[in-house]
Amino acid sequence: MTDSPASTMGPLLTFLAYSLSRLESTFYQIPGSAVVARYVKSSHQNDPGRTILELILVIFAVRTLLQSRTRGDKQGKHFIQFSEKEINELVDEWTPDGLVQPLSEWEQQDLSSVPIITGPIGAKPRLSSNGKSVINLASFNFSGLAGNEQIKEKAIETLRKYGLGSCGPPGFYGTIDVHLDLEREIAEFLGTEASILYSQGFSTISSVIPAFCKRGDIIVADRSVNLAIQKGIQISRSTIRWFDHNDLKSLEDVLISVEKERKKRKAPLTRRFIITEGIFERDGDMVDLPRLIELKLKHKYRLILDESISFGAVGRTGRGLTELYNVPATQIDMLVGSVANGLCSAGGFCAGSFIVTEHQRINGTSFVFSASMPALLATSGSEAINYLRETPSVLSALHDNIDTIRSALEKTEGITVLGHRASPIIHFCLRHNPQYLTVTPPAPNHEAEERVLQDIVDEALANGVFITRGKHLRSQEMVDSRPTIRIAATAALPKKDVEKAMGIIKASIARVFARRR
């Protein structure tokens, strides 16, 4: 009687099942194996194609490690043999490529036009080229605290007590009492549960975003966010949806379309974030915060708001958009600000709930891997907050100077003033009008516009006013911004000096336009 195929294969299948069972039990005895298994199961469930790709990469890595390091045999008969003379000639002929591309003529001219300051930066710094003082409308010294004597004395006391550097990251031995004091004072100042301090302003928001947003999460962001936010979004590897610049109707349409797409694909709910700026560094526009929070709550998103420009400059006491719109800061999930801009010190912060801030102490890359800020700068930030609390008139002076600057620019022919009226940074661009700008072709020509704007900057500096173009890394940024000149208002200047400076700027614009007719 002939055995059936099932009876023949039975012992073999039993042996294979037993072997796999033994292999599985042996695998789970290895320390950390449960974590690896959980990762593989989760990865395969969310993206099966990724599992196949990773398996191929593992096979390729093993093959690469096992294969011979060279393709020639041990005798080297497949290699070309050169004489000593030929080797020397080849070495002499070889010219290595530069580490970077050489600068263009315009880039060299732009770099050489940057003024050099002697001494401290304040309302009236001194130029090293001629030793003359100029009115500073270029630096982010909104509250006028740069060079404040009271803050300087406290910083010197801290320097003598703690020394200069922190000598370590916050999570090891870089945190001292003045850092914790500043975190507590920022939270109390804004009305949040807690805050966390970062030692670099640029890396604050670019660390906060990937600390919460991961692969598979959804980010809905404004197209014109600053470069630091763009980098944070790229690092997060989340799914990105963009809405039109400062257009909350466009934002709502995107939020609705994201939910429709999820339901159509029957995808599971994921973490979802709205990311935008309070006042946009690119053009000075201001977001409608109450409406933004309404959309966030309606569509169940978390909000990451960058107030690097508005903190310390907007509102009666400098608390930013939450104070201006009378919105509780607790309604913003992650409120990011700049200690460097708002308090004339250094670094940045993220304010929110205890859970939000404590999570970043382990997952915020810039917090974990960067040395904490020097103690004297933390003390300077704390003193700046106390100064804003005790002297609200400094913000009134800032807002008056903003009005003076905008009023003068709006009466100037040939330019268009951008941004919100409460913004401490005022951008203006060239108005396309052949009467004034014969160099500007019908199609946008950014380099031609930048040359005209740089001529205005140079003319103003020659007459004692320091302003700057709004500069961008065009090869790095996603949006190609219109060239502008950026004026930074400050409370450190009396109204007479601001009026004088605006008269010089208007005259400089007129002279440059007259030369180009």
C-alpha positions as a printed Julia matrix, in Angstrom:
517×3 Matrix{Float64}:
   0.0     0.0     0.0
   1.48    3.34   -1.03
   1.81    6.07    1.61
  -0.26    9.2     0.94
   1.58   12.56    0.5
  -0.01   13.84    3.71
   1.38   10.95    5.75
   4.81   11.42    4.14
   4.95   15.19    4.85
   3.49   14.89    8.36
   6.74   14.16   10.21
   8.55   16.89    8.26
   5.93   19.52    9.14
   5.96   18.41   12.76
   9.75   18.79   12.84
   9.57   22.28   11.25
   6.91   23.41   13.72
   9.0    22.1    16.63
  12.12   23.83   15.29
  10.33   27.18   14.87
   8.89   26.9    18.36
  12.34   26.2    19.81
  13.83   29.08   17.79
  11.14   31.48   19.03
  11.61   30.46   22.69
  15.4    30.83   22.32
  14.97   34.28   20.7
  12.78   35.57   23.55
  15.44   34.5    26.08
  17.8    37.11   24.6
  17.72   40.43   26.56
  15.84   43.1    24.6
  14.24   40.63   22.2
  10.71   41.62   23.28
  11.41   45.24   22.27
  12.67   44.14   18.84
   9.64   41.89   18.3
   7.23   44.64   19.34
   8.95   47.09   16.95
   8.74   44.63   14.03
   5.05   43.89   14.66
   4.17   47.59   14.94
   6.22   48.49   11.87
   4.65   45.71    9.78
   1.13   46.7    10.86
   1.6    50.38    9.96
   3.69   49.85    6.82
   4.19   46.29    5.49
   6.38   47.56    2.68
   8.82   48.92    5.22
   9.29   45.42    6.71
  10.28   44.03    3.3
  12.67   46.95    2.74
  14.34   46.47    6.13
  14.72   42.73    5.5
  16.43   43.48    2.19
  18.74   45.97    3.92
  19.69   43.39    6.59
  20.53   40.8     3.9
  22.56   43.39    1.99
  24.45   44.4     5.17
  25.31   40.77    5.97
  26.45   40.15    2.41
  28.6    43.29    2.44
  30.29   42.24    5.7
  31.05   38.74    4.44
  32.31   39.57    0.96
  35.94   40.37    0.11
  37.07   43.95    0.68
  38.6    44.19   -2.79
  37.59   42.71   -6.11
  41.12   41.96   -7.17
  42.86   38.75   -6.35
  45.65   38.47   -3.82
  48.34   38.78   -6.48
  46.83   42.09   -7.64
  47.05   41.19  -11.3
  43.84   43.13  -12.08
  45.25   46.39  -10.67
  46.99   48.94  -12.89
  50.66   49.25  -12.06
  52.15   52.76  -12.09
  55.76   53.74  -11.9
  56.95   56.19   -9.26
  57.28   58.91  -11.91
  53.69   58.37  -13.15
  52.36   58.51   -9.6
  54.14   61.83   -8.96
  52.81   63.29  -12.22
  49.24   62.3   -11.35
  49.57   63.83   -7.9
  50.92   67.09   -9.35
  48.07   67.27  -11.9
  45.31   66.61   -9.35
  43.42   69.68   -8.17
  40.97   69.05   -5.31
  37.5    70.58   -5.43
  36.75   73.31   -2.92
  34.75   72.54    0.2
  32.11   75.04   -0.93
  31.15   76.68   -4.2
  32.94   79.97   -4.85
  30.92   83.09   -4.08
  29.3    84.95   -6.94
  30.05   88.6    -7.53
  26.78   89.61   -5.84
  27.44   87.33   -2.84
  30.92   88.8    -2.4
  29.51   92.32   -2.58
  26.75   91.41   -0.12
  29.27   89.94    2.35
  31.61   92.91    2.15
  28.71   95.33    2.84
  28.07   93.89    6.33
  29.11   96.58    8.84
  31.43   95.74   11.75
  30.5    97.06   15.19
  32.98   98.1    17.87
  31.91   97.64   21.48
  28.52   96.53   22.82
  25.39   96.32   20.7
  22.79   98.8    21.86
  20.56  101.56   20.59
  23.55  103.49   19.18
  26.51  101.2    18.43
  29.8   102.44   17.02
  31.09  101.44   13.57
  34.65  100.2    13.38
  35.11  101.66    9.87
  34.8   105.31   10.9
  34.23  105.29   14.66
  30.85  107.02   14.31
  27.71  106.04   16.23
  24.64  105.0    14.26
  20.96  104.63   15.18
  20.35  100.88   15.41
  17.11   99.71   13.77
  18.53   96.32   12.74
  18.97   94.38   16.01
  16.15   92.55   17.82
  16.29   94.79   20.9
  12.54   95.31   21.15
  12.26   96.1    24.84
  15.53   98.05   24.84
  17.13   95.85   27.51
  20.45   95.33   25.68
  23.03   97.12   27.82
  20.62   97.74   30.71
  22.81   98.63   33.71
  20.65   96.86   36.31
  20.71   93.63   34.33
  24.42   94.01   33.66
  25.21   94.29   37.39
  23.23   91.14   38.19
  24.98   89.28   35.37
  28.4    90.28   36.74
  27.43   89.04   40.21
  26.36   85.7    38.73
  29.57   85.47   36.7
  31.67   85.9    39.84
  29.61   83.3    41.72
  29.22   80.54   39.08
  31.9    81.24   36.48
  31.25   81.51   32.76
  30.17   78.2    31.2
  27.8    75.53   32.47
  30.22   72.77   31.39
  27.53   70.21   30.61
  24.06   69.38   29.26
  21.07   70.11   31.51
  20.32   66.43   32.13
  23.78   65.72   33.59
  25.51   68.47   35.55
  24.66   71.59   33.53
  21.51   72.61   35.44
  21.91   75.0    38.36
  19.44   77.0    40.42
  19.35   80.06   38.14
  18.19   77.9    35.21
  15.33   76.48   37.27
  14.47   79.99   38.5
  14.18   81.28   34.94
  12.0    78.32   33.89
   9.67   78.96   36.81
   9.52   82.72   36.16
   8.73   82.26   32.45
   5.88   79.87   33.34
   4.49   82.3    35.93
   4.88   85.24   33.54
   2.91   83.49   30.79
   0.44   81.68   33.05
   1.36   78.1    32.16
   2.07   75.13   34.41
   5.75   74.88   33.52
   8.42   75.76   30.97
  11.69   74.27   29.76
  14.79   76.24   28.82
  16.94   75.68   25.72
  20.4    77.17   25.29
  20.02   78.11   21.59
  17.12   80.06   20.16
  17.18   78.53   16.65
  17.27   74.93   17.87
  14.39   75.38   20.32
  11.47   74.99   17.91
  13.46   72.6    15.71
  13.8    70.31   18.77
  10.3    70.77   20.16
   8.61   69.61   16.94
  10.38   66.23   16.54
  10.08   65.6    20.3
   6.31   65.21   19.8
   5.76   64.63   16.08
   6.86   61.24   14.75
   6.49   59.16   11.61
   2.8    58.61   10.88
   1.65   61.75   12.7
   0.08   64.62   10.77
   1.4    68.2    10.77
  -0.6    71.05    9.22
   1.68   74.08    8.88
   1.74   77.56    7.36
   3.68   77.7     4.1
   5.73   80.71    5.26
   7.02   79.49    8.62
  10.62   80.35    9.44
  13.61   78.15    8.67
  13.89   76.74   12.21
  10.32   75.41   12.01
  10.98   73.99    8.54
  13.98   72.07    9.85
  12.0    70.75   12.82
   9.25   69.54   10.48
  11.8    67.8     8.25
  13.42   66.05   11.21
  10.05   64.81   12.49
   9.38   62.72    9.32
   5.67   63.27    9.87
   3.05   63.58    7.13
   2.92   67.27    6.19
  -0.01   69.3     4.88
   0.5    73.0     4.09
  -2.02   75.83    4.19
  -1.74   79.25    2.55
   0.19   81.9     4.42
  -1.8    83.3     7.36
  -5.06   82.19    5.73
  -7.21   80.47    8.35
  -9.91   79.66    5.76
  -7.25   77.68    3.9
  -6.27   76.04    7.21
  -9.85   74.93    7.85
 -10.12   73.49    4.34
  -6.93   71.48    4.91
  -8.15   70.21    8.29
 -11.41   69.04    6.71
  -9.62   67.37    3.79
  -7.25   65.52    6.14
 -10.2    64.01    8.03
 -12.0    63.08    4.8
  -8.88   61.36    3.53
  -8.5    59.43    6.8
 -12.09   58.19    6.69
 -11.78   57.24    3.03
  -8.7    55.12    3.73
 -10.21   53.87    7.02
  -6.92   54.77    8.67
  -6.56   54.84   12.47
  -6.49   58.13   14.37
  -3.01   59.55   14.82
  -1.56   62.53   16.63
  -2.26   65.75   14.72
  -0.6    69.15   15.08
  -1.06   72.69   13.78
   2.24   74.61   13.58
   2.49   78.33   12.9
   4.07   81.57   14.14
   2.47   84.27   16.27
   4.2    87.03   14.32
   5.9    85.8    11.17
   9.59   86.57   10.97
   9.39   86.58    7.18
   7.01   89.53    6.77
   5.63   90.66   10.16
   2.12   89.25    9.66
   0.2    88.26   12.81
  -2.02   85.21   13.21
  -5.63   85.51   14.43
  -5.07   83.55   17.66
  -8.71   83.26   18.87
  -9.83   81.88   15.51
  -6.8    79.56   15.39
  -7.66   78.1    18.82
 -11.29   77.72   17.75
 -10.22   75.6    14.75
  -7.78   73.61   16.86
 -10.48   72.67   19.37
 -13.11   72.01   16.71
 -10.96   69.58   14.72
  -9.1    68.13   17.75
  -5.54   69.16   16.91
  -2.65   70.15   19.15
  -1.2    73.62   18.59
   2.52   74.47   18.48
   2.84   78.27   18.37
   6.19   80.01   17.83
   6.18   83.4    19.57
   9.87   84.15   19.05
   9.04   87.62   17.73
   5.96   88.49   19.79
   7.17   87.39   23.25
   8.61   90.4    25.07
   7.28   92.83   22.46
   3.49   92.44   22.09
   0.85   93.07   24.72
   0.7    95.53   27.6
   3.48   93.77   29.55
   5.13   91.8    26.74
   3.43   88.45   27.3
   2.78   88.11   23.57
  -0.34   87.24   21.6
  -2.08   85.59   24.55
  -2.08   88.94   26.33
  -2.95   90.94   23.21
  -5.99   88.77   22.44
  -6.79   88.0    26.11
  -6.47   84.26   25.5
  -5.27   81.94   28.33
  -1.84   80.54   27.5
  -3.07   77.13   28.71
  -5.12   76.85   25.5
  -1.86   76.58   23.53
  -0.38   73.11   23.85
   3.23   74.12   23.17
   4.12   77.83   23.34
   7.65   78.42   22.06
   9.49   81.7    22.55
  12.91   83.31   22.34
  14.81   84.44   25.42
  17.32   86.03   23.03
  14.8    88.27   21.23
  12.26   88.98   23.95
  14.55   89.26   26.97
  17.82   90.29   25.25
  19.66   87.28   26.66
  20.15   83.95   24.86
  18.35   80.71   24.09
  14.67   79.87   23.96
  11.91   78.13   25.88
   8.83   75.97   25.49
   5.95   76.58   27.9
   2.96   74.33   28.5
   1.77   71.62   30.86
   4.08   69.63   33.16
   3.68   66.62   30.87
   4.76   68.65   27.83
   7.87   70.1    29.47
   9.0    66.94   31.27
   8.68   64.91   28.06
  11.22   67.21   26.4
  13.83   66.64   29.13
  14.31   63.16   27.69
  13.18   63.62   24.06
  14.22   67.18   23.16
  17.47   66.61   21.26
  18.8    70.15   21.72
  18.02   69.99   25.46
  19.61   66.55   25.92
  22.74   66.96   23.82
  23.6    70.68   24.15
  25.33   72.39   27.05
  22.96   74.53   29.09
  23.25   78.3    28.77
  25.77   80.18   30.93
  24.39   81.09   34.34
  24.85   84.83   33.78
  22.51   84.69   30.75
  19.83   82.86   32.78
  20.08   85.57   35.44
  19.81   88.23   32.72
  16.59   86.61   31.49
  15.1    86.55   34.99
  15.99   90.2    35.55
  14.47   91.11   32.19
  11.14   89.51   33.19
  11.17   91.43   36.46
  11.9    94.64   34.55
   8.96   94.07   32.19
   6.66   93.41   35.14
   7.75   96.5    37.04
   8.11   98.86   34.05
   5.21   98.35   31.63
   5.88  101.83   30.22
   8.78  100.36   28.23
   6.26   98.46   26.1
   4.23  101.63   25.59
   7.37  103.35   24.28
   7.99  100.42   21.93
   4.44  100.53   20.55
   4.7   104.32   20.01
   7.94  103.84   18.07
   6.32  101.11   15.96
   3.51  103.53   15.05
   6.05  106.23   14.19
   8.01  103.92   11.89
   4.95  102.56   10.08
   3.4   106.0     9.63
   6.58  107.34    8.04
   6.96  104.36    5.7
   3.32  104.41    4.61
   3.83  107.98    3.39
   6.9   107.03    1.34
   6.41  106.56   -2.39
   7.71  103.54   -4.25
   7.49  100.99   -1.44
   4.86   98.7     0.1
   4.76   98.24    3.87
   4.04   94.67    5.01
   2.88   93.04    8.21
   0.57   93.75   11.14
   0.48   97.16   12.78
   1.47   95.7    16.17
   4.51   93.84   14.85
   7.89   95.06   16.19
   9.54   94.08   12.9
   8.42   96.15    9.93
   9.19   94.89    6.43
   8.83   96.9     3.25
   9.39   95.84   -0.34
   9.67   97.66   -3.63
   6.47   98.63   -5.37
   6.61   97.58   -9.02
   6.33  100.94  -10.67
   8.36  101.85  -13.8
   8.45  105.47  -12.61
  10.77  104.4    -9.8
  12.24  101.04  -10.73
  13.4   100.84  -14.29
  15.73   97.97  -13.27
  12.84   95.68  -12.32
  11.52   93.59  -15.21
   7.88   92.46  -15.4
   8.86   88.99  -14.11
  10.17   88.83  -10.53
  13.93   89.37  -10.41
  15.03   88.92   -6.83
  18.66   89.75   -7.36
  17.8    93.06   -9.06
  15.43   93.97   -6.21
  18.02   92.98   -3.61
  20.59   95.26   -5.24
  18.19   98.2    -5.04
  17.34   97.42   -1.41
  21.03   97.06   -0.53
  21.68  100.48   -2.05
  19.02  101.89    0.29
  20.62  100.11    3.27
  24.08  101.46    2.36
  22.73  104.99    1.81
  21.0   104.97    5.19
  24.11  103.64    6.96
  26.25  106.35    5.37
  23.86  108.88    6.94
  23.85  107.32   10.4
  21.0   104.76   10.41
  21.63  101.03   10.63
  18.98   98.87    8.91
  19.21   95.55    7.07
  17.64   93.51    4.32
  15.47   90.56    5.28
  17.94   87.8     4.46
  17.09   84.15    3.75
  18.9    80.95    2.82
  17.09   80.59   -0.48
  18.68   77.22   -1.27
  17.43   75.84    2.07
  13.95   77.33    2.42
  10.78   75.98    0.85
   9.28   79.38    0.0
  11.12   81.93   -2.11
  10.32   85.15   -0.26
  10.03   88.56   -1.85
  13.14   90.67   -1.04
  12.47   93.19    1.73
  14.16   95.63    4.07
  13.5    94.81    7.72
  13.32   97.48   10.4
  13.36   96.34   14.04
  11.67   98.8    16.4
  13.14   99.33   19.87
  12.04  101.01   23.08
  15.63  102.12   23.73
  15.35  105.07   21.34
  13.42  108.25   22.19
  10.76  109.33   19.75
  12.93  112.17   18.4
  15.68  109.74   17.35
  13.13  107.45   15.68
  11.65  110.38   13.74
  15.14  111.48   12.72
  16.01  107.97   11.59
  12.83  107.65    9.54
  13.56  110.98    7.86
  16.98  109.63    6.84
  15.48  106.36    5.56
  12.86  108.19    3.49
  15.55  110.46    2.02
  17.75  107.44    1.27
  14.88  105.72   -0.58
  14.23  108.86   -2.61
  17.93  109.29   -3.55
  18.32  105.67   -4.64
  15.14  105.83   -6.73
  16.26  109.11   -8.31
  19.57  107.54   -9.39
  17.69  104.63  -11.03
  15.09  106.55  -13.01
